Amino acid sequence: MQKLVEFLYTGSFTDSETSDFQEVFDLYVADDKYDVKELREICGEKLLSTATTNNACQILQLAQRHGDEELKIRAMDFILFQFDIIEKSLAWKKTNYE
């Protein structure tokens, strides 16, 4: 939440190496809730740049839940490219995509 307030006051986002996936994920949700579209886009890019076979399904679900078509398409592209690995993952088995 501190990064959201920082962005609202400064208009910039300080992305540190210590920003972990969950922190950016949570910030994306807050950005969407408070309609801070520019920061939501930044968070979406950060999530995609740190996408792995372990978290790609979470990114896709996030995009669907928040109506972010751009993020959804890019997450689906990542999943398609890595599908042979992702389809065997627990994250995939927990989804309704099968």
C-alpha positions as CSV (number, residue, x, y, z in Angstrom):
1,M,0.0,0.0,0.0
2,Q,2.9,2.3,0.6
3,K,3.9,2.1,-3.1
4,L,0.4,3.1,-4.1
5,V,0.5,6.2,-1.9
6,E,4.0,7.0,-3.2
7,F,2.7,6.8,-6.7
8,L,-0.3,9.0,-5.9
9,Y,1.9,11.7,-4.4
10,T,4.9,11.6,-6.8
11,G,3.4,10.2,-10.0
12,S,6.3,7.7,-10.2
13,F,6.8,4.2,-9.1
14,T,10.1,3.2,-7.5
15,D,10.6,-0.4,-8.6
16,S,13.2,-2.0,-6.4
17,E,14.9,-5.3,-6.8
18,T,13.3,-6.4,-3.5
19,S,9.8,-6.0,-5.0
20,D,8.6,-9.6,-5.0
21,F,5.8,-11.1,-7.1
22,Q,3.2,-11.1,-4.3
23,E,3.9,-7.4,-3.5
24,V,3.4,-6.4,-7.1
25,F,0.3,-8.7,-7.4
26,D,-1.3,-7.0,-4.4
27,L,-0.4,-3.6,-5.7
28,Y,-2.1,-4.4,-9.0
29,V,-5.3,-5.3,-7.1
30,A,-5.2,-2.1,-5.1
31,D,-4.5,0.0,-8.3
32,D,-7.5,-1.5,-9.9
33,K,-9.7,-1.0,-6.8
34,Y,-8.7,2.7,-6.6
35,D,-8.7,3.1,-10.4
36,V,-5.1,4.1,-10.8
37,K,-4.8,2.8,-14.3
38,E,-1.3,4.0,-15.0
39,L,0.2,2.2,-12.0
40,R,-2.0,-0.9,-12.9
41,E,-0.3,-1.0,-16.3
42,I,3.1,-0.7,-14.7
43,C,2.3,-3.5,-12.3
44,G,1.0,-5.6,-15.2
45,E,4.3,-5.2,-17.0
46,K,6.2,-6.1,-13.9
47,L,4.2,-9.2,-13.4
48,L,4.7,-10.3,-17.0
49,S,8.4,-9.6,-16.8
50,T,8.7,-11.8,-13.8
51,A,6.3,-14.5,-15.1
52,T,7.3,-18.1,-14.5
53,T,5.7,-21.4,-15.1
54,N,4.8,-21.3,-11.4
55,N,2.9,-18.0,-11.4
56,A,1.6,-17.6,-14.9
57,C,-1.8,-19.1,-14.0
58,Q,-2.1,-16.5,-11.1
59,I,-1.4,-13.7,-13.6
60,L,-4.0,-15.0,-16.0
61,Q,-6.6,-15.3,-13.2
62,L,-5.8,-11.8,-12.0
63,A,-6.3,-10.4,-15.5
64,Q,-9.6,-12.2,-15.9
65,R,-10.8,-11.1,-12.5
66,H,-10.0,-7.4,-13.2
67,G,-11.1,-7.3,-16.9
68,D,-7.5,-6.6,-18.2
69,E,-7.6,-7.9,-21.7
70,E,-4.0,-6.9,-22.5
71,L,-2.6,-8.7,-19.5
72,K,-4.9,-11.7,-20.1
73,I,-3.7,-12.1,-23.7
74,R,-0.1,-11.7,-22.8
75,A,-0.4,-14.2,-19.9
76,M,-2.1,-16.7,-22.2
77,D,0.7,-16.3,-24.7
78,F,3.2,-17.1,-22.0
79,I,1.2,-20.1,-20.9
80,L,0.9,-21.3,-24.5
81,F,4.6,-21.0,-25.0
82,Q,5.3,-23.0,-21.8
83,F,2.3,-25.2,-21.8
84,D,4.1,-28.5,-21.7
85,I,5.5,-27.5,-18.3
86,I,2.5,-25.5,-17.0
87,E,-0.1,-28.2,-17.7
88,K,1.7,-30.5,-15.2
89,S,1.8,-27.9,-12.5
90,L,-0.3,-27.7,-9.4
91,A,-1.4,-24.2,-10.3
92,W,-2.8,-25.4,-13.6
93,K,-4.6,-28.2,-11.9
94,K,-6.2,-25.8,-9.5
95,T,-7.7,-23.7,-12.3
96,N,-10.8,-24.4,-14.3
97,Y,-9.0,-24.3,-17.6
98,E,-8.7,-28.1,-18.1
